Amino acid sequence: MKEIHMQQMKEDVELVEEAIRSYIPYEESVNRQKRVIDAMRYSLEAGGKRVRPVLVLEFCRMLGGDPKNALSSAAALEMIHTFSLIHDDLPAMDDDDYRRGKKSCHKEFDEATAILAGDALSIHAFSVIAKDNDLSLDKRIKLIDILAEMSGYKGMIGGQVIDMENENCNDVDIENLYAMCAGKTGALIRCACIMGCISTGADEETIAKADRYGSCVGLAFQIIDDILDVTSTTEVLGKPVGSDAVSNKTTFATLMGIEKADELAAKLTDEALGILDQFDRRDFLKDMTHDLLVRIK
């Protein structure tokens, strides 16, 4: 990524971090609930590239809006994403003890607190948007609606359900993988792009373009992850590789073969970049997209 865009990314992340802290403050009135608040903040502050909230801010900026008007949406989306990670790590799901080098929420606290912290984040996200008086009521309703749809059984949660069911199947086909990925990985990326558009009052045609861009990015990102799990090393990737094979998991790499999977990822990347070419002020997002989809880790 170009230096000027790296600086923009840093500034966007700082805005998001500050917003997140402000939306879950420590207050005397909730001192008795401090443990669950600690768990919420612990997981929110566990790191990560903040890709989804940055997409919200940058689609807003690309369309001529003020990114500060999209901060509540960006923070709310990251809360939903974090809630999903807390629950994914639980013994009933992926049973992971660590997340980004830190203890998972249920290991740092306990399972019950982790469940409640995830629940609290999933609910609080909508309150954050609802209380943003700098946005019109119409925009707030649209933002809440799209976040709910993309988070629920039609989106992220639905994708997770398919993923869990696939673990017990030996006949997973390409359509099944598309559906799983569109929900588990793609839904919140699509949501980020759409929310950025809504914050500026974009028309339906613009929102449709942003939605398709998000679909391409989400699918390509997952395909590349599948390939790297086969071809990379733990040292380069920064996390264990080969876990899909150990779990006997069907992925784009195992179902299509690495070469064809790579071709599909490249095609999706080209389509995503082509969509951005239809917008002004697209340079940052094109650079960010390239970094996300043309990578070795």
N, C-alpha and C positions, 0 to 999 in steps of 0.2 A: 504494500500500500504506500502511496506517495506520502511524503512527510507532512504536507499540508492536510491530507485526509486523516493521517494518524492523529494529528493534533485535534481535528474536528471530532474524531471518534472519542478521544480522551475527554474532551469537553462534554460531549453527549453523555458519556458514562457518568461523569461527575454530576451532571444535572439529574440523572436518574437516581444515583445513589443518594443525593441530598433529598430528593423528593420522597424516596422510599422511607428514609429516616423520619421525615416530617409527618408522614402519614401514619406511622406507628410510633408515636412518642411515648415516653415514660411519664405517666401522670399519677398524681397522688390518689386520684379517685379510683384507679384500677390497680392499686398496689397489691391487693389480695390475688390478683390474676397474673402477677409478675412472672411466674414460671412459664406460662404458655406464651406470654409476650416475649420472654427471653428466647424461647424455642423458635418463635416466628422470626425474630430478628437474626438469630444465629443462622438459620437456613437462608434467609434473604441476603445475608452478608457473607455467604460462603464463597463468593467469587463468581467467575464465569465472564464471558465476553459481553453479556447483556445484548445479544444480537437482536432479540425481539423488540425490546424497548427502543433500541437505536433505530430500527426500521420504522417504528411509529414516528419518531422525531424527524427522521430524514425524509419520509414521504410527505410529511407536513411541510417541511422546509422546501423540498423540491417543487411543491405546488404553490409556493409563495406565501405559506402561512408562517406564523411565529411558533417555533417548536415549544415554547413555554406553554402555549395553549394545548399542547398534546401531552404534557407531563403526567397529568392524572391518568390518562389512558395508558401511557408507557409503564407507569408504576403498577397500575392495576393488572396489566398483562403479565408483568414479571411476578406479581404475587400469585397469579394463577399457575404460571409455569413452575414456581417454587413449590406450591402446594402439591403439584403432580410429582415432583422429584421426591418430596418427603414421603409420599405414599408409595411411590415406586420402590424406594429403598427398604420398605418394611418386609419382615419375614414372610408375610402372606403373598408378597409380590416378587420382587427381584432378590430380596434378602441380601442387600449390600451393606457392609459395615462402614464403608467410606464413600465420600462424595467430594471430588476435587481435592483429595489429599487430607480432608478433615473428616472426623467421625460423622457418620450419618446422624440425623436428628434423633432417631430412636436409640442410638448408642450414646450420644452425648447426654440425653435426658432419659426417656423411657418410651416404650411403645405407646402407651396411652396418651402421653403428652404430645408425642409426634403426630398421632392421629388427630388430636384436637388442634394442634398448631396448623396442620394442613387444612382442616375444616375451617378454622378461623380465617386463614388467608383467602380461601376460596370465597368466603362470604364478604370479608372486608373489602375485597377488590371492587365489588359493585357499589359499596358505600362511597368509596373514594371518588368514583366518577359521578355518582348521584349528587354529591355535595360540591362539585366544582361549579361554582356560580359564575365563573368566567365563560362557561359554555352555555349556549342556549339550551332550553329544555328539549327541543327537538333533537339536537346533537347528542345530548346525554342519553336520551331514549335509544337512539340508533346505536350508540357505542355500547350501551349495556346489552342491547339485543344481540349484536354480533358477537360480543365476548361470551355471552351465555351460550349461544348456539355453537360456536367454535370450541368451547370448553367441554360441552356435554356429550350426550350419547351419539350425537351426529358428528362430533369432532374428536377432540383429544381423548376423552374417556372411551368413546366407541373404538378408536384405534387401539387403545390399550387392551380392551376386551378381545379384539381380534388377535392381537399379538399373543395374549395368554392362551387363547384357544389353539393357536397354531403350534404351540409347544407340544401338544399332544396329537398332532396330525402329521402324517407322512405323505399327504397328497396336496400340499399347499401349491396353488398355481399362481401365475403372474397376476391375474385379476385380484386374487386375495391379497397379494403383497401390495399392489397399488392401493387397495382400500385401507389396509392397515397403515401404510405410510401416510396416506392422505389425511388420516385422522391423527395418529400418534405424533408424527413429526410435522406434517404440513399444515394442520389446522391453525395452530397458533402463529405460524409464520404468515399465513394468509391473513389471519386476523390482524396482525401487526400492520401490514400494508394497508388494509382496509380502514383501520382505525385512524391511521395517519391521514388518509383521504377525507374521512368524515369530519375530522377536526378542522378542515379548511372549507367544508361545505362543497366538496367536489361533486360533479355530476355522476350519473350512473355509468356512463361510458368510461370515465376515468377510473372509477372504482372497479369496474370489470377488468380493466387492464392490470391494475394493481393486484387484483385477486389472482389473475392468471400468472403474473410474475411470481407471486408467493407460492403458488402451486408448483411451478417449475423449480424454484429454489428449494422448497421443502423436499421434493422427491429426489432431486439431484444430490442434495446434502446427505440423505439417507443412503443412496446408492454408493456414494463415495465412502461413507462410513463402513458399509459392508465390504467394499473392496479393501480398504485399509486394514480391516480386521484380519484379512487373509495375507496381505502383502507387506504390511509394515512390521515394525518391531516395537517392543514395549519402550525401549529407550527413545525412539523417535516420536512415538505417539503419546507417550506420557501416561499410558494406562495399559492394562493387560490386553494382549491381542489373542486371537484364537478362541475367544469365549463363545462365539457363535457355533463353532465346530464342536466344542466341548458339550454345549447344550443341544447339539443336533438340530440347530435352528436353520430353517430355510430362509435364505436371504437372496437378494438380487445377484450377488456374486456366485452363490452355490447353484441357483436355479438357471441363470442365464450363461454363466461362465464369466470370468473376469473381463475378457476382451469385449464381449457384447454389452456387459454392464457398463463398462467404461465408455463405450460408444453412446449409450443411452444418456449417461450423465453429461457427456459433452454436448449432445443434441439439446438437452434441457437447458444447459448453461447458455448456449448460443441463443435459444429462444428467450430466456430471461433477459439477457443483455440487449437483444433486439427490441424487446418491449420498452426497456428504459430509453432506447434511442428515440422513442416517440415523445419524450418529455424534455423540457428545458431544465437547466440546473441539475443534470443527471450525473455529473462527473463523480461525485462522492459515492453514490450508490453503485455505479458501475465498478469502481475500484473495490468497494466492499464486497460486491458480488463475486468478483474475480478471486478475492482472497478466500471467500467461503467455499467456492466450488472448484478452484484450481489449486489444490493443496496436497501436502504430504502428511498432514497431521490434523 
